[in-house]
Amino acid sequence: MRNILAKELKLKFVEILNQTENFSCEDGNPFLITIGNLQYFVFLKNISSAHFKKLPDITRVQLPLSSHFSKIVETEIPFVILGYDIDNDAYVCWNPYKIKERLNAKSNVSLYSRESFQSQINFNEFKEGYLSNREKIILFDRENLPLFFEKLPNLFDVSEINQPKNKPKISAKSKPILPQKLVQIEDENLIAEIMPMLKKNRVLETVKVCSDFYGDDYKSMSFKDWYKIVNDLHQNLHI
């Protein structure tokens, strides 16, 4: 998949939203935008292949460690991450409220999508996609950016997503529960990829593949946790 420069990403974003009344945005990336009396932090990234040899359909964006993210987490303003697919002139969006829980969790946090989803978007459509971890993503044509921000509060099942300026802080009780540790690998595509590796006793390499596949969905898991799951699979091959 092709990538474009960060400057071009911003230009393509702004040129559409400039058609919206009462729109303004700050410099940089991530950056703050204002539409009417609502504010959002936005981060634009090229979406590219996840480089899983046996799963070429999987795409992703990767979020680096950043002091900018630390500042964003401390605010009540929703954080909208948009992965841009230049080949289909389309965006992928992940849940703007839940995403804050994953920022700066490690050196690179991966957010996943599917190329097959991205290539099947119709104009004026907000396509829902569900990943193997049941995470919901929204995909849409770039021309629909104004409508996206208009509909955003209803695209994800999170009431806190549409927050006017100076809204009181969200209580800790309203935050989503973090994912628990994975007990066993059930994703059929991932199992199909790692079984040939385990048959060749490439356990450590398999651990890395599994950890990369799930990205930061189970951020409480250590190397030891991943190793146990993989090693159990490896041992079962010899029973």
C-alpha positions in Angstrom: 0.0 0.0 0.0 1.2 3.5 -0.8 1.9 6.2 1.8 1.9 10.0 1.5 3.8 12.6 3.4 2.4 13.9 6.7 1.9 17.3 5.2 -0.2 15.8 2.4 -2.3 13.9 5.0 -3.2 17.2 6.7 -3.9 19.0 3.5 -6.3 16.3 2.3 -8.1 16.4 5.6 -8.4 20.2 5.9 -9.4 20.8 2.3 -12.6 18.8 2.9 -13.5 20.2 6.3 -12.9 23.8 5.1 -16.2 23.4 3.4 -17.9 23.1 6.9 -19.1 26.2 8.7 -17.3 27.2 12.0 -14.4 24.8 11.3 -10.9 25.6 12.5 -7.8 23.6 13.3 -4.4 24.0 15.0 -1.0 23.2 13.5 0.8 19.9 14.0 -0.3 16.3 14.1 -2.0 15.4 16.4 -3.9 18.7 16.4 -7.1 20.2 17.9 -10.0 21.0 15.7 -13.2 22.9 16.5 -16.5 22.4 14.7 -19.2 24.7 16.0 -19.0 24.3 19.8 -17.4 20.9 19.7 -13.7 20.0 19.9 -11.7 17.0 18.9 -8.1 16.0 18.9 -7.2 14.4 15.6 -4.2 12.2 14.7 -3.7 11.3 11.0 -1.7 8.3 9.9 -1.1 6.4 6.7 -2.6 2.9 7.0 -0.4 0.2 5.6 0.0 -3.5 5.5 0.6 -5.3 8.9 3.1 -7.5 7.0 1.6 -10.8 8.2 2.7 -13.2 5.5 -0.2 -15.6 6.0 -2.7 -12.8 6.6 -2.1 -10.2 3.8 -5.5 -8.7 4.3 -4.6 -7.2 7.7 -3.7 -3.5 7.7 -2.7 -1.2 10.6 -1.5 2.1 11.8 1.1 2.3 14.5 1.1 4.9 17.3 4.5 5.9 18.7 5.3 7.0 22.2 4.6 10.7 22.3 4.5 13.5 25.0 1.6 14.9 22.9 -0.5 11.9 23.7 0.2 12.3 27.4 -1.3 15.8 27.3 -4.3 14.5 25.3 -5.1 11.8 27.8 -5.4 14.4 30.5 -8.2 16.2 28.7 -11.9 15.3 28.3 -11.7 16.0 24.5 -12.3 12.9 22.3 -9.2 11.7 20.4 -10.0 10.7 16.8 -7.4 8.6 15.1 -7.9 8.4 11.3 -5.9 5.9 9.3 -5.8 7.1 5.7 -5.9 4.6 2.7 -4.8 6.6 -0.3 -5.5 3.8 -2.8 -9.2 4.0 -1.8 -9.3 7.6 -0.6 -10.8 6.4 2.6 -10.4 6.7 6.3 -10.6 4.1 9.1 -11.6 5.3 12.6 -11.3 3.4 15.9 -13.3 4.2 19.0 -12.2 7.7 20.0 -12.9 7.2 23.7 -11.5 3.8 24.3 -8.3 4.6 22.3 -7.0 6.9 25.1 -6.5 3.8 27.3 -3.9 2.5 24.8 -1.8 5.6 24.2 1.9 5.4 25.2 1.3 1.8 26.5 4.5 0.7 24.6 6.8 1.9 22.0 4.4 1.1 19.1 0.7 0.5 19.6 -0.9 -1.1 16.6 -4.5 -0.5 15.5 -5.8 -3.0 13.0 -8.1 -2.9 10.0 -8.7 -5.0 6.9 -7.9 -4.1 3.3 -11.0 -5.9 2.2 -13.1 -3.5 4.3 -11.3 -0.5 3.0 -11.8 -1.4 -0.7 -15.6 -1.9 -0.4 -16.8 1.5 0.8 -19.6 3.1 -1.0 -20.0 6.9 -1.2 -22.2 8.3 1.7 -21.7 5.0 3.5 -20.3 4.5 7.0 -19.2 0.9 6.9 -18.9 -1.0 10.2 -16.2 -3.6 10.5 -15.4 -6.0 13.3 -12.0 -7.4 14.1 -11.1 -10.8 15.5 -11.0 -9.2 19.0 -14.6 -7.9 18.4 -13.3 -4.3 18.2 -15.5 -2.1 16.0 -14.1 0.1 13.4 -15.8 2.7 11.1 -14.7 3.1 7.5 -15.8 5.9 5.1 -14.9 7.9 2.0 -12.8 11.0 2.6 -15.4 13.3 1.0 -17.7 12.3 3.9 -15.5 13.9 6.6 -18.0 16.6 7.5 -20.8 14.1 7.8 -18.5 11.8 9.8 -18.0 14.4 12.5 -21.7 15.2 12.5 -22.6 11.5 13.0 -19.7 10.6 15.2 -21.6 10.5 18.5 -23.8 7.8 17.1 -21.2 5.7 15.3 -19.7 4.3 18.5 -21.6 3.1 21.5 -20.0 5.6 23.9 -22.1 8.5 25.2 -19.0 10.5 26.3 -17.8 10.9 22.7 -19.6 14.1 22.0 -18.4 16.6 24.6 -19.0 20.3 24.5 -16.2 22.6 25.7 -15.7 22.8 29.4 -17.8 19.7 30.1 -17.0 18.3 33.6 -14.5 15.5 33.8 -15.7 11.9 33.3 -15.6 9.9 36.5 -13.3 6.9 36.8 -16.4 4.6 37.1 -17.5 5.5 33.5 -14.2 4.4 31.9 -14.3 1.1 30.0 -12.9 -2.0 31.6 -9.5 -2.9 30.2 -9.2 -6.2 28.4 -8.2 -9.2 30.5 -5.3 -11.5 29.7 -5.7 -13.9 26.9 -6.1 -17.5 28.0 -5.8 -19.2 24.7 -5.5 -18.4 21.1 -8.7 -19.0 19.2 -8.4 -16.9 16.1 -8.4 -19.4 13.2 -6.3 -17.3 10.9 -3.6 -16.8 13.5 -3.6 -20.5 14.4 -3.2 -21.4 10.7 -0.2 -19.1 10.6 1.6 -20.3 13.7 1.1 -24.0 13.6 3.7 -24.6 10.8 6.2 -22.6 12.9 5.4 -24.6 16.1 5.9 -27.9 14.1 9.4 -26.6 13.4 9.9 -25.8 17.1 10.2 -22.1 16.4 8.5 -21.2 19.8 10.1 -17.8 20.5 9.4 -16.6 16.9 5.8 -17.7 17.4 5.5 -15.7 20.6 6.5 -12.5 18.8 4.0 -13.2 16.0 1.1 -13.7 18.4 2.0 -10.6 20.4 2.2 -8.5 17.3 -1.0 -9.9 15.9 -3.0 -8.8 19.0 -1.1 -5.5 19.2 -2.0 -3.8 22.5 -5.4 -5.5 23.0 -4.0 -7.3 26.0 -1.5 -4.8 27.3 -1.3 -6.4 30.8 0.2 -9.5 29.3 4.0 -10.1 29.8 6.4 -12.1 27.7 5.9 -14.9 30.2 2.1 -14.9 29.6 2.5 -15.1 25.9 5.1 -17.8 26.1 2.9 -20.0 28.3 0.0 -19.8 25.8 2.3 -20.6 22.8 4.2 -23.3 24.7 1.0 -25.1 25.6 0.1 -25.2 22.0 3.6 -26.5 21.1 3.4 -29.2 23.8 0.0 -30.3 22.6 1.4 -31.1 19.2 3.5 -33.8 20.7 0.8 -35.5 22.8 
